[in-house]
Amino acid sequence: MPANELVKKLAYEIAGVADQIDSARIDAFCNAILSAKRVFVCGRGRSNYLSKCFAMRLTQLGLTCFCIDETNTPAIHADDILIICSGSGESETLAANGRHCLRIGAKLAVVTANAESALAEIAHIVLCVPSYSSKLKNNVPTINIMASQFESTMLLVLDACVLIMKDMIGTTEEEMMLLHKNIE
């Protein structure tokens, strides 16, 4: 299959997953982020890289946001939110982070392909991106490999959340650009 056809097929699959996402969950996710004092994000592997993309946009929205695996990350407190991105929702390390967050009294949001996961069971907010993941061994038809369908869709879902929150707080793209890093 030619590359441009592969791209079209992948985009078509993502659109199919997007049709299954509950808009009310996206709204709850965005409201929880905006009501938190600070936002902390994490994941593992590619999901972690995409959580960092989301953290960058949240910072550009003017929110105080930290990636928990960075050296300058402060302690999380009860008025904060932790967002865990995990396709399977079963990572022991991420579950330990989630349980710690709950002991402190902070909100826990999970972005996952597995609404029945261990992380989803303990989270205040579950944003399910119902997609194929090889770890889940689910039967979602796809040409994607491993967890790419989840990861690609999650990136777009989180970008959509940024657009929603941008409108909710009345920020413009020009104002966001003023918060874009200006030192390389």
C-alpha positions as CSV (number, residue, x, y, z in Angstrom):
1,M,0.0,0.0,0.0
2,P,1.4,3.4,-0.9
3,A,2.4,5.7,2.1
4,N,-0.3,8.3,1.4
5,E,-2.9,5.5,1.4
6,L,-1.5,4.2,4.7
7,V,-1.9,7.7,6.2
8,K,-5.5,7.9,5.0
9,K,-6.3,4.5,6.5
10,L,-4.7,5.4,9.8
11,A,-6.7,8.7,9.9
12,Y,-9.9,6.8,9.1
13,E,-9.2,4.4,12.0
14,I,-8.6,7.3,14.4
15,A,-11.9,8.9,13.3
16,G,-13.6,5.6,14.1
17,V,-12.1,5.6,17.6
18,A,-13.0,9.3,18.1
19,D,-16.7,8.5,17.3
20,Q,-16.7,6.2,20.4
21,I,-15.3,8.7,22.9
22,D,-17.8,10.1,25.4
23,S,-17.9,13.9,25.0
24,A,-19.2,14.3,28.6
25,R,-16.0,12.6,29.8
26,I,-13.9,15.0,27.9
27,D,-15.8,17.9,29.5
28,A,-15.3,16.4,33.0
29,F,-11.6,15.9,32.2
30,C,-11.2,19.6,31.1
31,N,-13.2,20.9,34.0
32,A,-11.1,18.9,36.5
33,I,-7.9,20.3,35.0
34,L,-9.1,23.8,35.1
35,S,-10.3,23.5,38.7
36,A,-6.9,22.2,39.9
37,K,-4.2,24.4,41.4
38,R,-1.5,22.5,39.5
39,V,-1.4,19.7,37.0
40,F,1.0,16.7,37.0
41,V,1.3,14.3,34.1
42,C,2.9,11.0,33.6
43,G,2.9,7.8,31.5
44,R,5.4,5.2,30.4
45,G,7.0,4.7,27.0
46,R,5.3,6.5,24.1
47,S,2.4,7.5,26.3
48,N,4.8,9.4,28.5
49,Y,6.2,11.3,25.5
50,L,2.6,12.3,24.5
51,S,1.8,13.3,28.1
52,K,4.7,15.7,27.9
53,C,3.3,17.1,24.7
54,F,0.1,17.7,26.6
55,A,2.0,19.3,29.5
56,M,3.6,21.7,27.1
57,R,0.3,22.9,25.8
58,L,-1.2,23.2,29.3
59,T,1.8,25.4,30.2
60,Q,1.1,27.5,27.1
61,L,-2.5,27.8,28.3
62,G,-1.0,29.5,31.4
63,L,-1.6,26.5,33.7
64,T,1.1,25.3,36.1
65,C,2.0,21.9,34.9
66,F,4.8,19.3,35.7
67,C,5.9,16.0,34.3
68,I,6.5,13.8,37.3
69,D,9.7,12.3,35.9
70,E,11.6,15.6,35.7
71,T,14.1,16.7,38.3
72,N,12.4,20.0,39.1
73,T,8.9,18.4,39.9
74,P,7.6,19.5,43.3
75,A,5.5,17.5,45.7
76,I,1.8,17.0,44.7
77,H,-0.9,18.3,47.1
78,A,-4.6,17.9,47.7
79,D,-5.6,20.7,45.4
80,D,-3.7,19.3,42.4
81,I,-4.5,16.8,39.7
82,L,-2.4,13.9,38.4
83,I,-3.1,12.8,34.8
84,I,-1.8,9.3,34.0
85,C,-1.7,8.3,30.3
86,S,-1.6,4.5,29.9
87,G,-3.0,2.4,27.1
88,S,-3.4,-0.8,29.2
89,G,-4.0,1.0,32.5
90,E,-2.2,-1.8,34.2
91,S,1.4,-0.5,34.8
92,E,2.3,-1.2,38.4
93,T,4.5,1.9,38.6
94,L,1.7,4.2,37.3
95,A,-0.8,2.5,39.6
96,A,1.6,3.2,42.6
97,N,1.7,6.8,41.5
98,G,-2.1,6.9,41.3
99,R,-2.5,5.4,44.8
100,H,0.0,7.9,46.2
101,C,-1.9,10.7,44.6
102,L,-5.1,9.5,46.2
103,R,-3.5,9.1,49.7
104,I,-2.6,12.8,49.5
105,G,-6.1,13.8,48.4
106,A,-5.3,15.0,44.9
107,K,-7.6,14.2,42.0
108,L,-6.6,11.4,39.7
109,A,-7.5,11.3,36.0
110,V,-6.6,8.5,33.7
111,V,-6.4,8.5,29.9
112,T,-6.6,4.8,28.8
113,A,-7.8,2.4,26.2
114,N,-9.0,0.1,29.0
115,A,-11.9,1.4,31.0
116,E,-11.8,-1.8,33.1
117,S,-8.2,-1.4,34.2
118,A,-6.7,-1.2,37.6
119,L,-6.0,2.5,37.1
120,A,-9.5,3.2,35.8
121,E,-10.9,1.6,38.9
122,I,-9.2,4.0,41.3
123,A,-9.4,7.2,39.2
124,H,-11.8,10.1,39.8
125,I,-12.0,10.7,36.0
126,V,-11.5,8.1,33.3
127,L,-11.1,9.4,29.7
128,C,-11.4,6.2,27.7
129,V,-9.9,6.1,24.2
130,P,-11.3,2.7,23.1
131,S,-8.6,1.6,20.7
132,Y,-6.4,-1.4,19.9
133,S,-3.4,-2.1,22.1
134,S,-1.3,-5.3,21.9
135,K,-1.1,-5.4,25.7
136,L,-4.8,-5.6,25.9
137,K,-5.1,-8.2,23.2
138,N,-8.4,-6.7,22.3
139,N,-10.1,-7.4,18.9
140,V,-10.3,-3.8,17.5
141,P,-9.6,-4.1,13.8
142,T,-6.5,-2.0,12.8
143,I,-3.5,-1.8,10.6
144,N,-1.7,-0.2,13.5
145,I,1.0,-2.0,15.5
146,M,1.3,-2.3,19.2
147,A,-0.4,0.6,21.0
148,S,0.0,3.1,18.1
149,Q,-3.8,3.5,17.5
150,F,-4.2,4.5,21.2
151,E,-1.3,6.8,21.2
152,S,-2.2,8.6,18.0
153,T,-5.8,9.0,19.0
154,M,-4.8,10.1,22.5
155,L,-2.6,12.9,21.1
156,L,-5.5,14.2,19.1
157,V,-7.9,13.9,22.0
158,L,-5.6,15.8,24.3
159,D,-5.1,18.4,21.6
160,A,-8.9,18.7,21.4
161,C,-9.0,19.2,25.2
162,V,-6.5,22.0,24.9
163,L,-8.8,23.7,22.3
164,I,-11.8,23.3,24.6
165,M,-9.9,24.7,27.6
166,K,-8.5,27.5,25.5
167,D,-12.1,28.6,24.8
168,M,-13.2,28.0,28.4
169,I,-10.6,30.3,29.8
170,G,-10.7,32.8,27.0
171,T,-7.1,32.5,25.9
172,T,-6.0,33.3,22.4
173,E,-3.3,31.5,20.4
174,E,-1.4,34.8,20.4
175,E,-1.4,34.7,24.2
176,M,-0.4,31.1,24.2
177,M,2.6,32.0,21.9
178,L,3.8,34.5,24.6
179,L,4.1,31.4,26.9
180,H,5.9,29.3,24.3
181,K,9.5,28.7,25.2
182,N,11.8,31.3,23.8
183,I,15.1,29.8,24.8
184,E,16.5,26.7,23.2
